[in-house]
Amino acid sequence: MKSRRPILTVKRILAWAEAYREQTGRRPNGHSETIPEMAEETWAAIDTALVYGYRGLRGGLSLVELLNRHWGEMPRSDKRLLSVEQILDWAKAHYRRTSKWPTAASGVVDDAPEETWEKITWKKIDSALREGYRGLPGDDSLSRLLRRHQV
């Protein structure tokens, strides 16, 4: 059964985000309140649609990453660079613990040290691999990385 939720566009999301920023003084993220212009819409649903390519969007980019791309990245001194080797080590530890390889939907990376502002998630690692954030080259994904390294 197809979703009855309206098709989204980046232009519309950016307009809602700008209105949110003007009203609250901060950027929206996947944990922010509902969108005032669309009472049934949540920032979590927007973030999910952006990441997974639902509702007419391309996919592979979180709400925070979209806003960083259009407004410039917010400075964060605690945002460490990631390496392929570190990601593979975390993936192997995840497998040892769960008997499953991680996917973008696997939640928090339990073996990664906590960053000051939040725990890193597999979704964020997948997005960093796709978009080339945090020292990674981009144009990749978690699933491709794991397949390429035969893990």
PyMOL commands that set and color helices and strands:
alter all, ss='L'
color gray80, all
select helices_A, chain A and resi 10-24+43-52+63-71+84-98+122-131+142-148
alter helices_A, ss='H'
color red, helices_A
select strands_A, chain A and resi 34-35+38-42
alter strands_A, ss='S'
color yellow, strands_A
deselect
rebuild
show_as cartoon
